[in-house]
Every structure is written in structure tokens, then in C-alpha cells.
Amino acid sequence: MKHVYTRFAVFLLLILPYVTGFAQVKRPIGIFDLRYTLTSDVKVPQNLNTAWEDVHLIATLQGIVNRKSPELYIKFVENGPVNIDQYWWNLYRQKGKWLYGRDTMVYTNILALVNAYKNEISGVVVYDPKVASTSNVASSISGIENLIAIRYDKDPSSLYSRLVVGGTKLPVKSWLVNPDGSSRFKGTGSIPGTERLSTGSPKNDAYLWFLEKYIKTGKCNTKYGAYYIDQEWLKMSKLAGRNHHTLSNHDFFVSKKGFFFDLSPWGDEAATDELSQKVGTDLSTLKELLLAAYKQNKGDAFTYLGGFPPWAFKYTKHAGGSHDDVPTEWEYSRIISAYNAFKDADAIGYGALANASFWQHFPLKEKYKQKWVTPGDLQKTGYLRADGSVNFNGRDFIIFYVGDYDASSWLSQMTPFMWDNKERGKLPLMWSISPVLEERIPMAMAYLRESASAKDYFVAADNGAGYLMPGMLQSPRPISGLPDGLDAWVKHNIPYYKRWDITISGFIIDGLAPALNSKGLDAYAKFSPNGIVPQKTPLTLLHGNMPVLRADADINQGSAVEAANAIIDRVDKRNLHFHWFRNILKDPGWYVRVVEELKKKNPKIELLDAPTFFQLYRIWLKQNPAAAAGKIN
């Protein structure tokens, strides 16, 4: 609601924080609706610029003002008929919830919004419309220097004209373009302000300038980074949903004083957004950024990277490159893993996320418990015989990997459709959600646990507390030459698994990386003792006491009949009674229909809950030495 204050109330808000004996008064939460940037006619050039500039400014403003407490909230992300930001706001505005009773102040004008928070910012960082990468560098500087990001644009309706040249006349504290509008980064000579020779790429020079000035000097928090498309988006905005400039995602990483980049992971061709650069220049810069982060983090902490390769826009066949989408995803994963970094994978489709800097302050419980099963429980339910052997009774057991929820944006956007589905609770479902998502969407993680039915069980998504390729943590690491990173990975995962009471990693994407070796399996056994499902292991394996089952088929057919037929066909071809199937963004009703079809066509195929499935599988492995040793196909 819009709150109107009397002069006396305003006076109290100003003085009470300083009066001994009075509690700190929380100021109203600022509310701003950015949905106009999603619906404007972008055939008008300045409307397209506004769609970029306004969201960018507000994301950087949010990151600054929400750093210490939740102060500014926006409405932006739309998914079909649902405004996702309104959905989460409404959920926690209910009586007894976190935001209940907080006053709000609605702002309808971006200039008024900036003016309301101008005492919390130090000024402006202005970036160059002719060097696309400077938009990401501007976001990096925003968090470190408390500067809002504004694009150099002399059009009278631009933010630059209204907030810098005229109007509020905010001071420019950092210029990524010369004040006369000429480019600072030209790809020739030396990189401005440094002793480094130019790479020949204006794009890369800007990132390396930031590296020298902010990362190597210790000003940047390299535990957080962000891979989001730069302002090149303005030339190709129609290739994905309007919100896929992903500027709204910047706020969290600004609040953390992290670094931003948009670089090709491929070393065998020039980046598709700068064909004039020397082949491999983007990759070289990416590696240098990651190595600098690794060194600052002393190899002990992982770098949390938001975002995902912008495959619809750049670096793939969609943009004239030679590589497909998934190999590009995997190559990026392979590279970052070699430097102790993982991604929270805001991938195109549902990649937009807003207000993470706000929600990061949501109070989580110390632990969210789940119930495991014992052999005694399994005997009572008839899955174990009196002698302790598995009672198959002609049955094949299946488990669904209910995914993909390795991204804050995907879980935030899909909760109203997948989790709130009225048929949830009819079947046992293994919800596979990365526990590291508590960083940006803790409210969603808590909501799922607190509203779960007895048949909902939670495991980790790929590949634990963050998406990386764990084989790239194992020595030798030829890409980076760095020491083994497995111990650091264990240290990183344990607190997340402990809070969410997770003991299973539902899927491990090995991708282009080596398979997990013995030490890699040892590492997972320390935080995922009840099971893992990698791509590059023997079909069956018992590693110590940890059951290992090789990942099998994706079942994503829209038709329940087709999906059931695919499951039956796969079960018939495998010399095993335990079967894992991966599903992507399927609602509970789809699973109900698939299981109904399975019962009609093969009633001996039975869907189990995760604890029962993995506990039975472990018991069976112990009773079958050849299977435990990985000797069956």
C-alpha cells in the first residue's frame, strides 16, 4: 500500500534512530514497478534504450541500498499470467510472515526514486554505448564504489540527460567513456591507466582494466561473480524474452561487490560478438579473471557465479558460431570448475530474477529436517524380506529426478506452476534443488520445505551446492594447473547439505570433464552419503557405504503415453531393477498421468520415494558383490 505520512510522522522517522531509549525505526520499503519496460514499443529506438537503461540503473541502485537490509523492491519478472515478484511479495505479506506489517512507499517515477535514495549512493558510473563490455564493468564498479550505472546517451529523454547533465545532476565518479562521448577503450596501444598492452579488443581491454584496478588491488569481492549479457543485447533483444537482458539479476552481485563479465568460453574461434578479435582472446580474459579470483580466495573458497552462457544471443550456432548450445554450456562449466568456481545457472527460458538483494535477508532456520528410512522400516513396508534381502517380487523400481532446479531464476519463476500444482502430494517425488539457491532465493527454499507434503522429498540438483564439473577439481588440472580442489568442494558443500538435511545428490553432470576418480567419490561420500547419480561411472557401484548409480535417460515427452512407453522400453533393456529418469520442468500432474499409464501397461514398474529407493539400492549392492564392484552392464 502507499503510505502517506504526516509531518510529525516524518519528523519521528528522522529523529528516533538517534534518540536514546527508542528502537530503530524501519523506514518504508520502496516499491517500484518496472513492467513498463517489458511492454513498450521497442520499434521506437529510445523505448528500447529505456528498457535497458532503467532496469540497469535500478538493479545497481537496489544492490547498494539493499546491501545491509531489505529496503527497495521491484515488480518486474513476468511468467505468463503471473508476476513472479508480486507472487513472492504476497506470500510473505500474509499475517505472521516476514514482511507482514512493514510500511511501503510506492514510487511511480524513476527520478523520484533515485532522489529518495540519493544519500545512499556516491554518484554515477557512466559507460560507453560503443564498447558493449563497459556495461558489465559498470555493474562491477557500482557495487564497489556505491555508484549507479548510467549509459552515455545524449538523447534528452535518456537517464544520462535527466540525471547527470540536467535535473538532479548527480556527480560522475567513474568514466568508462570519455566525457565527450569518445571511447576510452579502443583496442590499441596500452590499456588506459595501466602498463598492459592492449589485447587488440576493446571488449577485453575494458575487463582487463577492471582486473588491474579493482581485482588485483583487493577492492572486488571475488567470491561472487556474474555471467550476464552486456549491452550488445540492444542489437538482438528479440532473440529471447524481453527480460533476458537479465539486468534485474545484477542487484545481488552488486550488493556483494562482485564482478561481471560476458565472455566466450571457446578457444577455437573468435567470439561471435567481436569477430575482429584474435581467436581465444575472450577465453584468455575469462581464465585470467578466474585465476585472479582463485588467488584472492586462496583456493579455499569457491567463486559463486550467477548466470549462464547467453546461447540465444552469442557464442553458439544461433549467432553464427560453430558450437551447439549444450556443448557451450558444458565448456563453460569445464573451464570455471578448473578454477574453483561454480554457477547458479540462470539459463535462457526462465533466466530473469529480481529482488535477490532484497530476499537475501530472509531469515532461514538453522535446519530443515527430513525423514530417512531404516531397514526395519523397509521390512514393515514389505520391501525387505525377513532375511534382509530385497523383495523385488518381480518389480522394477524407478525414481524421477524432478528438475531442473539448479538455478535461482528457474525455481523462483516455476514455483507457482510446479510446486503449487494441486496434484502435488499424490505421488512420491524427488525434488532436486541445489541447496546453494538459499543465497539468492532463501524465501523460496523455505516455502517449499514448510509447505511440503509427506510425499515430497528433497535432494541436491547437479552437482551439489552449485553446478560445476567435479572431475575438473581432481588433479591433474591441465586447464588451470592448480592444486586439487576436492577438499575445498567438500568444505563448501557441507553447511548447505546440513541446513537442508540433504544426503543425496540426485544428478552429477560430468559433461566434458573426467569421471570422478576414487578421491572424487570419497569427497562426495563426505556430504552425500546416501547416494549420487553421475554420468561417467559404472552402471552400479558401492563406494564405501555410498551407493552410486549411473545416470540414465531423460524422459521429457509431453504425452504421458509416450513418456510411459519410453520408460517401459528403457526398463526392459536394462539388466537392473533400479532405474533413474531425469525430467525437466514437469508439473506433478504430468507425473500422475505417466504413472497411471505405467500401471496400465506394466504394473510391475513401481515409483519409489527417494529414501526407499536409495536405501534398497544400497542393501541390494551389499548383497551383490559384482554389482557393488561395478562389474555389471
C-alpha positions in Angstrom: 0.0 0.0 0.0 1.0 3.6 -0.4 1.7 5.1 2.9 1.1 8.8 3.5 3.0 10.4 6.4 2.0 13.4 8.5 4.8 16.0 9.1 5.0 14.7 12.6 5.5 11.1 11.5 8.2 12.2 9.1 9.9 14.1 11.9 9.8 10.9 14.1 11.3 8.9 11.3 14.2 11.3 11.1 15.0 11.7 14.8 14.0 8.4 16.5 17.1 6.5 15.3 19.2 9.0 17.2 17.2 9.3 20.4 18.4 7.2 23.3 15.8 4.7 24.5 13.9 4.4 21.2 14.2 1.4 19.0 15.4 1.8 15.5 12.5 2.8 13.2 12.3 0.9 10.0 11.7 3.1 7.0 9.1 2.1 4.5 10.1 -0.4 1.8 10.3 1.4 -1.5 8.3 -0.2 -4.3 8.8 0.4 -8.0 7.1 -1.2 -10.9 9.4 -1.8 -13.9 7.0 -3.7 -16.0 6.6 -0.8 -18.4 10.0 -1.8 -19.8 8.5 -5.1 -20.8 5.6 -3.7 -22.8 6.8 -0.6 -24.5 7.1 -0.5 -28.3 10.7 -1.2 -28.9 10.4 -0.2 -32.6 10.9 3.2 -31.2 14.7 3.3 -30.6 14.6 5.3 -27.4 12.0 2.9 -25.9 14.5 0.1 -26.4 17.2 2.1 -24.7 14.8 2.9 -21.8 14.1 -0.9 -21.5 17.8 -1.3 -20.9 18.8 1.8 -19.1 16.0 1.9 -16.5 16.4 -1.7 -15.4 20.2 -1.3 -15.2 20.1 1.8 -13.1 17.5 0.3 -10.7 19.3 -3.0 -10.4 22.5 -1.2 -9.4 20.6 1.1 -7.0 18.9 -2.0 -5.4 22.3 -3.7 -4.9 23.6 -0.7 -3.0 20.6 0.1 -0.8 19.6 -3.5 -0.1 23.2 -4.5 0.9 22.6 -4.3 4.7 18.8 -4.6 4.9 15.8 -5.0 2.6 14.8 -1.5 1.5 13.8 -1.5 -2.2 11.6 -3.9 -4.0 10.6 -4.0 -7.7 7.9 -5.6 -9.8 9.4 -6.9 -13.0 9.6 -10.6 -13.8 6.6 -11.9 -15.7 5.9 -15.6 -16.4 2.7 -16.0 -18.4 -0.2 -14.7 -16.2 1.9 -14.5 -13.1 4.0 -11.6 -11.9 6.7 -13.5 -10.0 7.7 -10.6 -7.8 4.2 -9.9 -6.8 3.7 -13.6 -6.1 6.6 -13.8 -3.6 5.6 -10.4 -2.1 2.1 -11.5 -1.5 3.2 -14.8 0.1 5.3 -13.1 2.7 3.0 -10.2 3.3 0.5 -12.5 5.0 -0.1 -12.3 8.7 2.7 -13.8 10.6 5.1 -13.8 7.7 8.3 -11.9 7.3 7.0 -8.8 5.6 3.7 -8.5 7.5 3.1 -5.0 8.8 6.0 -3.3 7.0 5.1 0.1 5.6 5.7 0.8 2.0 6.2 3.8 -0.2 5.3 3.4 -3.9 7.3 5.4 -6.4 5.9 5.9 -9.9 8.8 8.0 -11.3 12.4 6.8 -11.7 13.7 10.3 -11.0 11.8 10.5 -7.7 13.1 7.0 -6.8 16.7 8.0 -7.3 16.2 11.2 -5.4 14.7 9.3 -2.5 17.9 7.2 -2.2 20.5 9.6 -3.4 22.1 10.0 0.1 23.0 6.3 -0.1 24.9 6.5 -3.4 28.1 8.3 -4.1 27.3 9.2 -7.6 27.3 7.6 -11.1 29.5 5.4 -13.2 28.9 6.2 -16.9 29.6 3.6 -19.5 30.2 3.6 -23.3 27.4 2.6 -25.7 30.1 1.8 -28.3 32.0 -0.7 -26.2 29.4 -3.2 -25.0 31.5 -4.8 -22.2 31.6 -1.5 -20.3 28.0 -2.1 -19.2 29.2 -5.1 -17.2 32.3 -3.3 -15.9 29.9 -0.5 -14.8 27.9 -3.0 -12.7 31.1 -4.3 -11.2 32.2 -0.8 -10.2 28.6 0.1 -8.9 28.9 -2.3 -6.0 32.4 -1.5 -5.1 32.1 2.3 -5.3 28.3 2.7 -4.5 27.7 4.2 -7.9 24.6 3.8 -10.0 25.2 2.7 -13.6 24.1 5.0 -16.4 24.7 4.7 -20.1 26.2 7.6 -22.0 23.3 8.8 -24.1 22.7 12.5 -25.1 19.1 12.0 -26.1 17.0 14.4 -24.0 14.9 11.6 -22.7 17.8 9.4 -21.5 18.8 8.9 -17.9 22.1 10.5 -18.6 20.4 13.7 -19.8 18.0 13.8 -16.9 20.2 12.7 -14.0 23.7 13.7 -15.0 23.6 16.6 -17.5 20.4 18.1 -16.1 17.8 17.5 -13.4 19.4 16.0 -10.3 22.9 16.5 -11.8 24.4 13.5 -10.0 28.2 13.6 -9.9 30.1 11.2 -12.2 32.7 9.5 -10.1 33.8 6.9 -12.7 34.0 7.4 -16.5 34.2 4.3 -18.7 33.8 6.6 -21.7 35.4 9.9 -22.3 33.2 12.9 -21.2 32.9 14.0 -24.8 31.5 10.6 -25.7 34.6 9.2 -27.5 35.6 5.7 -26.5 38.1 5.2 -23.7 38.8 1.6 -24.7 39.9 1.4 -28.3 41.8 -1.8 -28.6 45.1 -0.1 -29.5 48.3 0.9 -27.7 48.1 0.4 -23.9 45.1 -0.3 -21.8 44.2 3.1 -20.4 45.6 3.8 -16.9 47.7 0.6 -16.8 51.0 -0.7 -18.0 49.4 -3.5 -20.0 49.4 -3.6 -23.8 46.0 -3.7 -25.5 44.7 -7.1 -26.4 43.5 -5.6 -29.7 40.0 -6.0 -28.4 38.1 -3.0 -26.9 35.8 -5.5 -25.2 38.6 -7.4 -23.4 40.6 -4.3 -22.6 37.7 -3.0 -20.5 37.6 -6.2 -18.5 41.4 -6.3 -18.0 41.3 -2.6 -16.9 38.9 -3.6 -14.2 41.1 -6.6 -13.3 44.1 -4.4 -12.8 42.3 -1.6 -11.0 39.8 -3.5 -8.8 40.5 -7.2 -8.5 44.3 -7.2 -8.2 44.0 -4.3 -5.7 41.7 -6.3 -3.5 38.7 -4.0 -3.9 36.4 -6.6 -5.5 34.8 -9.5 -3.6 35.8 -12.3 -5.9 33.7 -14.8 -4.0 30.9 -13.6 -6.3 30.8 -13.1 -10.0 28.1 -12.9 -12.7 27.9 -14.0 -16.3 25.3 -11.9 -17.9 24.9 -10.5 -21.4 26.3 -7.0 -21.9 24.6 -4.1 -23.8 25.0 -5.9 -27.1 21.5 -7.1 -26.1 20.2 -3.9 -27.5 21.1 -5.1 -31.0 19.3 -8.5 -30.6 16.6 -8.1 -28.0 14.0 -10.1 -29.9 16.0 -13.3 -29.8 14.7 -14.2 -26.3 12.1 -12.8 -23.9 12.4 -9.1 -23.2 13.5 -9.7 -19.6 16.5 -11.7 -20.9 18.8 -8.8 -20.7 18.9 -10.2 -17.2 19.8 -6.8 -15.8 17.4 -7.4 -12.9 19.7 -10.2 -11.8 22.5 -7.8 -11.2 21.3 -6.4 -7.9 22.5 -9.4 -5.7 26.0 -9.4 -7.2 26.2 -5.6 -6.9 25.3 -5.9 -3.2 28.2 -8.4 -2.8 30.7 -6.2 -4.6 31.3 -8.9 -7.2 32.4 -8.8 -10.8 30.5 -9.1 -14.0 31.6 -10.5 -17.4 30.2 -11.7 -20.8 33.0 -13.7 -22.5 33.0 -16.7 -24.9 34.3 -19.9 -23.4 35.6 -21.2 -26.7 39.3 -21.0 -27.6 38.9 -22.3 -31.2 37.1 -19.3 -32.7 36.7 -15.6 -32.3 33.9 -14.5 -30.0 30.7 -14.0 -32.2 30.2 -10.6 -30.8 33.6 -9.3 -31.8 34.9 -11.2 -34.8 37.8 -8.9 -35.2 39.5 -10.1 -32.0 42.3 -12.7 -32.1 41.0 -16.2 -31.6 40.9 -17.1 -28.0 41.1 -13.6 -26.6 37.8 -13.9 -24.7 38.8 -17.2 -23.2 42.2 -15.9 -22.1 40.5 -13.0 -20.3 38.0 -15.3 -18.7 40.8 -17.5 -17.4 42.7 -14.5 -16.1 39.6 -13.3 -14.2 39.0 -16.7 -12.7 42.6 -17.2 -11.7 42.7 -13.8 -10.0 39.6 -14.8 -8.1 41.1 -18.1 -7.2 44.2 -16.4 -5.8 42.2 -13.9 -3.8 40.1 -16.7 -2.4 43.3 -18.6 -1.6 41.9 -21.7 -3.2 39.9 -22.3 -0.1 36.6 -20.7 -1.1 34.6 -21.1 -4.3 33.5 -18.3 -6.6 29.7 -18.2 -6.9 28.9 -17.3 -10.5 25.4 -16.2 -11.3 24.2 -16.6 -14.9 24.8 -18.7 -17.9 26.2 -18.6 -21.5 23.8 -16.3 -23.4 23.4 -19.0 -26.1 20.5 -17.5 -27.9 22.5 -14.3 -28.5 26.2 -15.3 -28.6 28.9 -17.9 -28.8 26.8 -20.7 -30.5 25.4 -21.6 -33.9 22.5 -19.2 -33.2 24.9 -16.4 -33.5 27.0 -17.7 -36.4 29.5 -19.7 -34.2 30.3 -23.4 -34.8 29.2 -24.8 -31.5 25.8 -26.1 -30.2 24.1 -24.9 -27.1 24.8 -27.7 -24.7 28.5 -28.1 -25.6 28.8 -24.4 -24.9 27.2 -24.8 -21.5 29.5 -27.7 -20.8 32.6 -26.0 -22.0 31.9 -23.0 -19.8 31.3 -25.4 -16.8 34.5 -27.2 -17.5 36.6 -24.1 -17.5 35.1 -22.5 -14.4 35.4 -25.8 -12.5 39.2 -25.8 -13.1 39.4 -22.5 -11.1 37.2 -23.5 -8.2 34.1 -21.7 -9.4 30.5 -22.9 -9.9 27.4 -21.4 -11.4 23.9 -20.7 -10.3 22.6 -21.3 -13.8 20.2 -18.6 -14.8 19.7 -20.1 -18.3 17.6 -18.7 -21.1 13.9 -19.6 -20.8 13.4 -18.6 -17.2 16.7 -16.7 -16.7 15.3 -13.5 -15.2 15.3 -13.0 -11.5 14.6 -9.8 -9.5 15.0 -8.7 -5.9 17.6 -11.2 -4.8 19.4 -8.4 -2.9 16.2 -7.9 -1.0 15.4 -11.5 -0.3 18.9 -12.4 0.7 18.0 -11.0 4.2 15.1 -13.5 4.6 15.7 -15.4 8.0 16.2 -19.1 7.5 16.0 -21.7 10.1 19.2 -23.4 11.3 17.9 -26.7 9.9 15.1 -28.1 7.8 14.8 -31.8 8.7 13.8 -34.7 6.5 12.9 -38.3 7.4 15.2 -41.2 6.3 14.2 -44.9 6.3 15.8 -47.8 8.1 16.0 -51.5 7.2 13.4 -52.0 9.8 11.0 -49.5 8.1 11.6 -51.3 4.8 10.7 -54.7 6.4 7.5 -53.2 7.7 6.5 -51.9 4.3 7.4 -55.2 2.6 10.4 -54.1 0.6 12.7 -56.2 2.6 12.2 -59.9 3.5 12.7 -61.2 7.0 16.2 -62.3 6.0 17.1 -58.8 5.0 17.1 -59.4 1.2 15.3 -57.1 -1.2 11.8 -58.2 -2.0 11.5 -57.4 -5.7 8.6 -59.7 -6.3 9.1 -59.3 -10.0 9.1 -55.5 -9.7 11.4 -52.8 -11.2 11.8 -49.7 -9.0 12.1 -46.3 -10.6 12.9 -42.8 -9.3 12.2 -39.5 -11.0 14.8 -36.7 -10.9 12.4 -33.8 -10.6 14.4 -30.9 -12.1 15.9 -28.7 -13.4 16.3 -26.6 -10.3 20.0 -25.7 -10.3 19.1 -22.0 -10.9 17.6 -19.4 -8.6 15.7 -17.9 -11.5 14.2 -21.2 -12.6 13.0 -22.1 -9.1 11.7 -18.6 -8.4 9.7 -18.5 -11.6 8.4 -22.1 -11.7 7.2 -22.4 -8.1 3.7 -21.1 -8.8 3.3 -23.6 -11.6 5.1 -26.7 -10.5 5.1 -26.6 -6.7 1.6 -25.1 -6.2 0.1 -27.6 -8.6 -3.0 -29.2 -7.0 -1.8 -32.7 -7.8 1.4 -32.4 -5.8 1.3 -34.9 -2.9 -0.4 -37.7 -4.8 2.9 -39.4 -5.7 6.4 -39.6 -4.1 8.6 -37.1 -5.9 12.3 -36.5 -5.5 12.6 -32.7 -5.9 16.1 -32.0 -7.0 17.1 -28.5 -5.9 20.5 -27.0 -5.4 20.9 -26.0 -1.8 23.1 -23.1 -2.8 20.0 -21.3 -4.0 19.5 -20.2 -0.4 21.9 -17.4 -1.3 19.5 -15.6 -3.7 16.1 -17.1 -3.0 16.0 -18.3 0.6 12.3 -17.4 0.8 11.5 -20.0 -2.0 13.6 -22.7 -0.3 11.9 -22.1 3.0 8.4 -22.0 1.4 9.0 -25.4 -0.3 10.1 -27.1 2.9 7.3 -25.6 5.0 4.5 -26.5 2.6 5.9 -29.9 1.5 3.6 -33.0 1.7 4.7 -36.3 3.2 5.5 -37.5 -0.3 7.8 -34.6 -1.2 11.5 -35.3 -0.6 14.4 -33.1 -1.4 17.9 -33.9 -2.8 20.6 -31.8 -4.4 20.4 -30.9 -8.0 23.5 -31.0 -10.2 26.1 -31.1 -8.9 25.6 -30.3 -5.2 25.7 -26.8 -3.8 26.4 -25.3 -7.2 26.7 -26.5 -10.8 30.3 -27.4 -11.8 32.0 -30.5 -13.2 33.6 -32.2 -10.2 36.1 -34.1 -12.4 37.8 -30.8 -13.1 38.5 -30.4 -9.4 40.7 -33.5 -9.5 44.4 -33.4 -10.0 45.9 -33.0 -12.5 44.0 -29.9 -13.7 45.5 -29.2 -17.1 43.4 -26.1 -17.9 44.5 -24.2 -14.8 47.4 -26.1 -13.4 46.0 -25.5 -9.9 46.2 -28.0 -7.0 43.4 -30.5 -6.3 40.2 -28.7 -5.3 38.2 -31.6 -3.8 38.8 -30.8 -0.2 37.6 -27.2 -0.8 34.5 -28.6 -2.5 33.7 -30.8 0.5 34.1 -27.8 2.8 31.8 -25.7 0.6 29.0 -28.3 0.4 28.8 -29.5 4.0 27.0 -26.4 5.5 24.4 -26.3 2.7 23.7 -30.0 2.9 23.5 -29.8 6.7 21.0 -26.9 6.8 18.6 -28.6 4.3 19.2 -32.2 5.7 20.3 -33.4 2.2 22.1 -36.7 1.9 21.6 -37.5 -1.8 23.0 -35.7 -4.9 20.3 -36.5 -7.5 22.5 -35.9 -10.6 26.1 -35.2 -11.4 26.8 -33.7 -14.8 30.3 -34.9 -15.7 29.9 -33.5 -19.2 33.2 -32.8 -20.8 35.2 -33.4 -17.6 36.9 -36.6 -16.5 34.9 -39.1 -14.5 35.0 -39.0 -10.7 38.1 -40.9 -9.5 38.4 -42.6 -6.2 39.3 -39.4 -4.4 36.3 -37.6 -6.1 34.0 -40.3 -4.9 35.5 -40.0 -1.4 34.7 -36.3 -1.5 31.0 -36.8 -2.3 30.7 -39.6 0.3 31.5 -37.0 3.0 28.5 -34.8 2.3 26.2 -37.0 0.1 26.5 -40.4 1.9 23.1 -41.8 0.7 23.7 -41.6 -3.0 25.0 -39.9 -6.1 24.0 -40.3 -9.8 26.9 -39.4 -12.1 27.2 -39.8 -15.9 30.6 -41.4 -16.1 30.7 -44.3 -13.5 30.0 -47.9 -13.9 26.3 -48.8 -14.1 26.3 -49.8 -10.4 28.8 -49.2 -7.7 29.0 -49.1 -3.9 31.8 -46.7 -2.9 32.4 -47.4 0.8 28.8 -47.1 2.0 27.7 -44.7 -0.7 25.5 -46.1 -3.4 26.4 -44.9 -6.9 24.0 -45.3 -9.8 24.9 -44.2 -13.3 22.5 -41.6 -14.8 20.3 -42.9 -17.5 17.6 -41.5 -19.7 15.9 -38.1 -19.9 12.1 -38.6 -20.0 10.6 -35.3 -21.1 7.9 -36.2 -23.6 4.8 -34.0 -23.3 2.5 -37.0 -23.8 2.1 -39.3 -20.7 1.6 -42.2 -23.1 4.8 -41.5 -24.9 6.7 -41.0 -21.6 5.4 -44.2 -20.2 6.3 -46.1 -23.3 9.9 -44.7 -23.2 10.2 -45.7 -19.5 9.0 -49.3 -20.2 11.3 -49.6 -23.2 14.3 -48.5 -21.1 13.4 -50.7 -18.2 13.1 -53.8 -20.5 16.6 -53.2 -21.9 18.5 -52.8 -18.7 19.9 -55.7 -16.6 18.9 -54.0 -13.4 15.9 -53.5 -11.1 16.7 -49.9 -10.2 16.1 -47.1 -12.7 16.6 -43.3 -12.6 15.0 -40.9 -15.0 15.6 -37.2 -15.4 12.7 -34.8 -16.1 12.8 -31.1 -16.8 10.0 -28.7 -15.6 7.3 -31.3 -15.4 4.4 -30.5 -13.1 3.1 -33.0 -10.6 0.0 -33.7 -12.8 2.3 -35.0 -15.5 3.9 -37.5 -13.2 0.5 -38.7 -12.1 -0.6 -39.3 -15.7 2.7 -41.1 -16.5 2.4 -43.4 -13.5 -1.2 -44.1 -14.4 -0.1 -45.2 -17.9 2.7 -47.3 -16.4 0.2 -49.1 -14.2 -1.9 -49.9 -17.2 0.9 -51.2 -19.3 3.3 -52.7 -16.8 2.1 -52.7 -13.2 5.4 -54.3 -12.1 7.1 -50.9 -12.5 6.9 -49.1 -9.2 7.8 -45.5 -8.4 9.5 -45.1 -5.0 10.3 -42.3 -2.7 14.0 -41.3 -2.6 14.9 -42.7 0.8 13.3 -46.1 0.0 14.9 -46.2 -3.5 18.4 -45.4 -2.4 18.3 -47.4 0.8 17.0 -50.5 -1.1 19.6 -50.0 -3.7 22.4 -49.8 -1.1 21.2 -53.0 0.6 21.0 -54.8 -2.8 24.5 -53.7 -3.7 25.9 -55.1 -0.4 24.2 -58.4 -1.2 25.6 -58.5 -4.8 29.4 -58.1 -4.7 29.7 -58.0 -8.5 27.3 -55.1 -8.8 28.9 -53.3 -5.8 32.3 -53.6 -7.6 30.9 -52.1 -10.8 31.1 -55.3 -12.8 27.6 -55.4 -14.4 26.5 -53.7 -17.5 
